[in-house]
Amino acid sequence: MRNHFDQLGKQIGKEALGSCGSTVAQYEISPETQYADLCYEPDPAHESERMRLGLLGQMANVPSLIEIYARVPTAEDFRACLSKQLAY
């Protein structure tokens, strides 16, 4: 892991979303190897659990790639996220 914040964010994300659907940390995106911090697939049977997560639960109401930042993302960070989303 690049830094402790990244690792902590992935652990918190997996813990928070793990009971409501499939959550994979450090999800590989091909064809050019890239990684999303979290890849989440909601389980419809656990919608009430997800809604208890507030804003995170609302954001994770659909399949999602989640990137975690300790600071405001730069334009370069945004482009990297967009590239991952398009490749996914």
CORNOR-V897946 format. One record per pair of residues at least 12 apart in sequence whose ideal C-beta (glycine too) atoms are under 6 Angstrom apart, sorted by the first residue. I is the first residue (numbers start at 0). GAP is how many residues later the second one is. If there is no record, write none. Layout:
I:GAP
I:GAP
//
This chain:
4:65
8:59
9:15
9:27
12:25
15:37
16:23
16:43
18:30
19:26
19:29
19:30
20:20
20:21
20:22
21:19
22:17
23:15
24:13
26:12
28:55
28:58
28:59
33:50
35:29
35:48
36:29
36:30
36:31
37:28
38:26
39:20
39:24
40:22
64:23
66:14
//
